[in-house]
Amino acid sequence: MTPSQLQCKIIGANYETHFFDRATMKFFGDTMGNFGVRSAGENWELYRKHPVKHGSKGSFYFNKETFARVWPEDA
């Protein structure tokens, strides 16, 4: 799974999310090239390779079956 494939699956699942909007990514200083994906049990972990604005370097988790976003305490 690549970051772009994960993006397509999330958008295709019709979740109301602005996570991958151009304006949102620009606001945080993100690009798709700065993301990586790895398996984290029942979830996909979308992680930043390098910190962006204000040192943000967090990971984001998405369910492998539904592609719904899950938070670390649920992951």
C-alpha positions as CSV (number, residue, x, y, z in Angstrom):
1,M,0.0,0.0,0.0
2,T,1.3,3.4,-1.0
3,P,0.2,6.7,0.5
4,S,-1.6,7.5,-2.8
5,Q,-3.4,4.2,-2.9
6,L,-4.5,4.8,0.7
7,Q,-5.7,8.3,-0.2
8,C,-7.8,6.8,-3.1
9,K,-9.3,4.2,-0.8
10,I,-10.2,6.7,1.9
11,I,-11.7,9.1,-0.7
12,G,-13.5,6.2,-2.4
13,A,-15.1,5.2,0.9
14,N,-17.0,8.5,0.9
15,Y,-15.9,9.6,4.4
16,E,-16.5,13.3,5.0
17,T,-12.8,14.2,5.5
18,H,-10.6,17.2,4.5
19,F,-7.5,15.2,5.4
20,F,-6.2,15.1,1.8
21,D,-7.6,18.4,0.6
22,R,-5.0,20.6,-1.1
23,A,-5.7,23.6,1.2
24,T,-5.4,21.4,4.3
25,M,-2.1,19.9,3.2
26,K,-0.8,23.3,2.2
27,F,-1.8,24.8,5.6
28,F,0.2,22.1,7.4
29,G,3.1,22.2,4.9
30,D,2.5,18.6,3.8
31,T,3.0,16.8,0.5
32,M,2.1,13.3,-0.5
33,G,5.8,12.6,-1.0
34,N,6.4,13.2,2.7
35,F,4.1,10.4,3.8
36,G,4.8,6.7,4.1
37,V,2.4,3.8,4.9
38,R,3.0,0.8,7.1
39,S,0.9,-1.9,8.6
40,A,0.0,-1.5,12.2
41,G,-2.0,-4.6,13.1
42,E,-5.6,-4.2,11.9
43,N,-4.8,-0.6,10.7
44,W,-2.7,1.2,8.2
45,E,-0.4,3.8,9.7
46,L,0.1,6.9,7.6
47,Y,3.3,8.5,8.9
48,R,5.3,11.6,8.0
49,K,8.8,11.0,6.9
50,H,10.0,14.4,8.0
51,P,8.5,17.0,10.3
52,V,6.5,19.8,8.8
53,K,5.4,23.3,10.0
54,H,5.8,23.8,13.8
55,G,7.6,20.4,14.1
56,S,4.4,18.3,13.4
57,K,5.5,14.7,12.8
58,G,2.5,12.6,13.9
59,S,1.1,9.4,12.5
60,F,-2.5,8.8,11.4
61,Y,-4.3,5.4,11.5
62,F,-6.9,4.0,9.2
63,N,-8.8,0.7,9.5
64,K,-7.7,-1.8,6.8
65,E,-11.3,-3.0,6.1
66,T,-13.4,0.2,6.2
67,F,-10.6,2.8,5.7
68,A,-12.2,4.9,8.5
69,R,-9.8,6.9,10.6
70,V,-9.0,5.5,14.0
71,W,-7.2,7.3,16.8
72,P,-4.1,5.9,18.6
73,E,-6.1,4.7,21.7
74,D,-8.2,2.7,19.3
75,A,-5.4,1.5,17.1
